[in-house]
Amino acid sequence: MQELFSKDRSFIQWLKHQWNIEFGCVREDIDIQGSPERTLSRVVIQDKNNTLFLLEQFCQGKSALRNNIALAVEFLNNNGLDQHRA
């Protein structure tokens, strides 16, 4: 996925348009926890406000499952589930 940031400015423009993320840089120094085999690729980016984002690329067939997981996490967060770091 990192190649999207170095070769193709259209992805950076899409981030701005879709998510209002002002791309700053790719953070290669951050170790991403979890299972890398569940994605095609993943990368941590930093925006111009120093906020970090995890971008993951999935097979197209997994989008419905990923959307359901996102809805479940949003529901839990909106209903008092605190996010704790180990």
C-alpha positions in Angstrom: 0.0 0.0 0.0 2.9 2.3 0.6 3.4 2.5 -3.1 0.1 4.5 -3.3 1.7 7.3 -1.5 5.0 7.5 -3.5 3.7 6.9 -7.1 0.1 8.0 -7.3 -1.1 11.4 -6.0 -4.7 10.5 -6.7 -4.9 8.3 -3.6 -3.7 11.2 -1.5 -6.3 13.4 -3.1 -9.0 10.7 -2.4 -8.0 10.7 1.3 -8.5 14.4 1.5 -11.8 14.3 -0.4 -13.3 11.2 1.3 -11.9 11.6 4.9 -10.5 15.1 5.1 -7.1 13.7 5.8 -4.2 16.0 4.9 -1.5 13.4 4.3 1.8 14.1 5.9 3.9 11.0 5.7 4.0 7.2 5.9 5.3 6.0 9.4 7.5 3.1 8.7 8.9 3.3 12.2 5.6 2.1 13.8 5.1 -1.6 14.4 1.4 -2.5 13.5 0.0 -5.0 16.1 -2.4 -7.7 15.0 -2.6 -10.2 12.2 -1.1 -9.0 9.0 -2.4 -12.1 7.1 -6.0 -10.8 7.3 -5.2 -7.9 5.0 -3.6 -7.5 1.6 -1.5 -4.7 3.0 -1.5 -2.1 5.8 0.3 1.0 6.7 0.3 3.8 9.3 0.1 7.3 8.0 0.5 10.6 9.8 -1.5 13.7 8.8 -0.3 17.3 8.9 -1.8 17.6 12.4 0.4 14.6 13.6 -2.7 12.4 13.9 -2.0 8.7 13.1 -4.2 6.5 10.9 -4.0 2.8 10.2 -5.0 2.1 6.6 -5.7 -1.5 5.6 -6.4 -3.0 2.2 -8.7 -6.0 2.1 -10.0 -8.3 -0.7 -13.1 -6.9 -2.2 -15.2 -9.9 -1.0 -14.5 -9.0 2.7 -16.0 -5.5 2.6 -19.4 -6.6 4.0 -17.7 -8.3 6.9 -15.4 -5.3 7.6 -18.4 -3.0 7.5 -20.3 -5.1 10.0 -17.2 -5.1 12.3 -17.0 -1.3 12.0 -20.6 -0.9 12.9 -20.2 -3.2 15.9 -17.1 -1.2 17.1 -19.0 2.1 16.6 -22.0 0.8 18.6 -19.7 -0.3 21.4 -17.8 3.0 21.5 -21.0 5.0 21.5 -22.4 2.9 24.4 -19.6 3.3 26.9 -16.9 0.9 25.8 -13.6 2.5 26.7 -10.6 1.9 24.5 -7.6 0.7 26.5 -4.1 0.0 25.4 -2.3 -3.0 26.7 
